[in-house]
Amino acid sequence: MAAAPEPFKLLGILDVENIPCARDSTLYGSLGSVVAGLGHFLLTSRIRRSCDIGIGGFILVTLGCWFHCRYNYAKLRIQERLAREGIKNKILYESTHLDPERKPTNSGSSSSSN
């Protein structure tokens, strides 16, 4: 019987498979690095500066994608939590006097309002 494969860790610390948004951010950052570095090299033919631009592009694109993805992930988690609480409350209060959808019944009381 084979042992379970070790999860892939980027730089030995970032578990790309299990951390939400890590995989996509890293891939987009790599693509941004290549595009920025190669584009700068094609425009200026300066190798060292193009490598610096590529590293900067990787950092900027990775962080930009990371924050955007984590923001959307957090927003989705809040929406899921609110939906779960709403469903739980619906189950708890259905057909009781606390049910907000239940129409109040005024049996036997006829009061006139001024």
CYANA upper distance limits for C-alpha pairs under 8 A (distance plus 0.5 A):
  7 PRO  CA     15 ASP  CA      7.32
  7 PRO  CA     16 VAL  CA      8.40
  7 PRO  CA     17 GLU  CA      7.23
  8 PHE  CA     15 ASP  CA      6.63
  8 PHE  CA     16 VAL  CA      6.75
  8 PHE  CA     17 GLU  CA      7.18
  9 LYS  CA     13 ILE  CA      6.33
  9 LYS  CA     14 LEU  CA      5.64
  9 LYS  CA     15 ASP  CA      4.94
  9 LYS  CA     16 VAL  CA      6.37
  9 LYS  CA     17 GLU  CA      8.49
 10 LEU  CA     14 LEU  CA      5.52
 10 LEU  CA     15 ASP  CA      6.96
 10 LEU  CA     16 VAL  CA      7.07
 14 LEU  CA     19 ILE  CA      8.36
 14 LEU  CA     22 ALA  CA      8.26
 15 ASP  CA     19 ILE  CA      6.61
 15 ASP  CA     22 ALA  CA      8.29
 16 VAL  CA     22 ALA  CA      5.79
 16 VAL  CA     23 ARG  CA      5.74
 17 GLU  CA     22 ALA  CA      8.15
 17 GLU  CA     23 ARG  CA      7.31
 19 ILE  CA     23 ARG  CA      8.41
 20 PRO  CA     70 ARG  CA      8.20
 21 CYS  CA     25 SER  CA      6.48
 21 CYS  CA     66 TRP  CA      6.73
 21 CYS  CA     69 CYS  CA      6.43
 21 CYS  CA     70 ARG  CA      7.18
 22 ALA  CA     26 THR  CA      6.56
 22 ALA  CA     66 TRP  CA      7.51
 23 ARG  CA     27 LEU  CA      6.71
 24 ASP  CA     28 TYR  CA      6.55
 24 ASP  CA     65 CYS  CA      8.24
 25 SER  CA     29 GLY  CA      6.40
 25 SER  CA     61 VAL  CA      8.15
 25 SER  CA     62 THR  CA      5.48
 25 SER  CA     63 LEU  CA      7.87
 25 SER  CA     65 CYS  CA      5.69
 25 SER  CA     66 TRP  CA      5.86
 26 THR  CA     30 SER  CA      6.63
 26 THR  CA     62 THR  CA      6.37
 27 LEU  CA     31 LEU  CA      6.82
 28 TYR  CA     32 GLY  CA      6.51
 28 TYR  CA     61 VAL  CA      7.22
 28 TYR  CA     62 THR  CA      6.99
 28 TYR  CA     65 CYS  CA      7.87
 29 GLY  CA     33 SER  CA      6.53
 29 GLY  CA     57 GLY  CA      7.70
 29 GLY  CA     58 PHE  CA      5.01
 29 GLY  CA     59 ILE  CA      7.27
 29 GLY  CA     60 LEU  CA      8.05
 29 GLY  CA     61 VAL  CA      5.36
 29 GLY  CA     62 THR  CA      4.80
 29 GLY  CA     65 CYS  CA      8.35
 30 SER  CA     34 VAL  CA      6.86
 30 SER  CA     58 PHE  CA      6.30
 30 SER  CA     62 THR  CA      8.39
 31 LEU  CA     35 VAL  CA      6.68
 31 LEU  CA     58 PHE  CA      8.23
 32 GLY  CA     36 ALA  CA      6.42
 32 GLY  CA     54 GLY  CA      8.12
 32 GLY  CA     57 GLY  CA      6.17
 32 GLY  CA     58 PHE  CA      6.18
 32 GLY  CA     61 VAL  CA      6.55
 33 SER  CA     37 GLY  CA      6.42
 33 SER  CA     53 ILE  CA      8.22
 33 SER  CA     54 GLY  CA      4.88
 33 SER  CA     55 ILE  CA      6.57
 33 SER  CA     56 GLY  CA      7.87
 33 SER  CA     57 GLY  CA      5.28
 33 SER  CA     58 PHE  CA      4.88
 33 SER  CA     61 VAL  CA      8.40
 34 VAL  CA     38 LEU  CA      6.23
 34 VAL  CA     54 GLY  CA      6.70
 35 VAL  CA     39 GLY  CA      6.19
 35 VAL  CA     54 GLY  CA      8.09
 36 ALA  CA     40 HIS  CA      6.55
 36 ALA  CA     50 SER  CA      8.30
 36 ALA  CA     53 ILE  CA      6.80
 36 ALA  CA     54 GLY  CA      5.78
 36 ALA  CA     57 GLY  CA      6.33
 37 GLY  CA     41 PHE  CA      6.61
 37 GLY  CA     50 SER  CA      5.26
 37 GLY  CA     51 CYS  CA      6.27
 37 GLY  CA     52 ASP  CA      8.07
 37 GLY  CA     53 ILE  CA      5.93
 37 GLY  CA     54 GLY  CA      4.47
 37 GLY  CA     55 ILE  CA      8.25
 37 GLY  CA     57 GLY  CA      8.05
 38 LEU  CA     42 LEU  CA      6.58
 38 LEU  CA     50 SER  CA      7.44
 38 LEU  CA     54 GLY  CA      8.10
 39 GLY  CA     43 LEU  CA      6.78
 40 HIS  CA     44 THR  CA      6.53
 40 HIS  CA     45 SER  CA      8.01
 40 HIS  CA     46 ARG  CA      8.40
 40 HIS  CA     50 SER  CA      5.98
 40 HIS  CA     53 ILE  CA      7.76
 41 PHE  CA     45 SER  CA      5.12
 41 PHE  CA     46 ARG  CA      6.28
 41 PHE  CA     47 ILE  CA      6.83
 41 PHE  CA     50 SER  CA      5.77
 45 SER  CA     50 SER  CA      8.45
 46 ARG  CA     50 SER  CA      6.52
 47 ILE  CA     51 CYS  CA      6.80
 48 ARG  CA     52 ASP  CA      6.92
 49 ARG  CA     53 ILE  CA      6.62
 50 SER  CA     54 GLY  CA      6.53
 51 CYS  CA     55 ILE  CA      6.75
 52 ASP  CA     56 GLY  CA      6.67
 53 ILE  CA     57 GLY  CA      6.43
 54 GLY  CA     58 PHE  CA      6.66
 55 ILE  CA     59 ILE  CA      6.82
 56 GLY  CA     60 LEU  CA      6.60
 57 GLY  CA     61 VAL  CA      6.39
 58 PHE  CA     62 THR  CA      6.33
 59 ILE  CA     63 LEU  CA      6.53
 60 LEU  CA     64 GLY  CA      6.44
 61 VAL  CA     65 CYS  CA      6.50
 62 THR  CA     66 TRP  CA      6.42
 63 LEU  CA     67 PHE  CA      6.58
 64 GLY  CA     68 HIS  CA      6.64
 65 CYS  CA     69 CYS  CA      6.41
 66 TRP  CA     70 ARG  CA      6.50
 67 PHE  CA     71 TYR  CA      6.46
 68 HIS  CA     72 ASN  CA      6.87
 69 CYS  CA     73 TYR  CA      6.51
 70 ARG  CA     74 ALA  CA      6.53
 71 TYR  CA     75 LYS  CA      6.67
 72 ASN  CA     76 LEU  CA      6.59
 73 TYR  CA     77 ARG  CA      6.72
 74 ALA  CA     78 ILE  CA      6.79
 75 LYS  CA     79 GLN  CA      6.83
 76 LEU  CA     80 GLU  CA      6.63
 77 ARG  CA     81 ARG  CA      6.64
 78 ILE  CA     82 LEU  CA      6.69
 79 GLN  CA     83 ALA  CA      6.63
 80 GLU  CA     84 ARG  CA      6.61
 81 ARG  CA     85 GLU  CA      6.68
 82 LEU  CA     86 GLY  CA      6.59
 83 ALA  CA     87 ILE  CA      6.64
 84 ARG  CA     88 LYS  CA      6.60
 85 GLU  CA     89 ASN  CA      6.57
 86 GLY  CA     90 LYS  CA      6.53
 87 ILE  CA     91 ILE  CA      6.71
 88 LYS  CA     92 LEU  CA      6.67
 89 ASN  CA     93 TYR  CA      6.38
 90 LYS  CA     94 GLU  CA      6.09
 90 LYS  CA     99 ASP  CA      8.23
 93 TYR  CA     97 HIS  CA      8.27
 93 TYR  CA     98 LEU  CA      6.38
 93 TYR  CA     99 ASP  CA      5.56
 94 GLU  CA     98 LEU  CA      8.43
 94 GLU  CA     99 ASP  CA      6.01
 95 SER  CA     99 ASP  CA      6.76
 95 SER  CA    102 ARG  CA      7.73
 97 HIS  CA    102 ARG  CA      7.97
106 ASN  CA    110 SER  CA      8.23
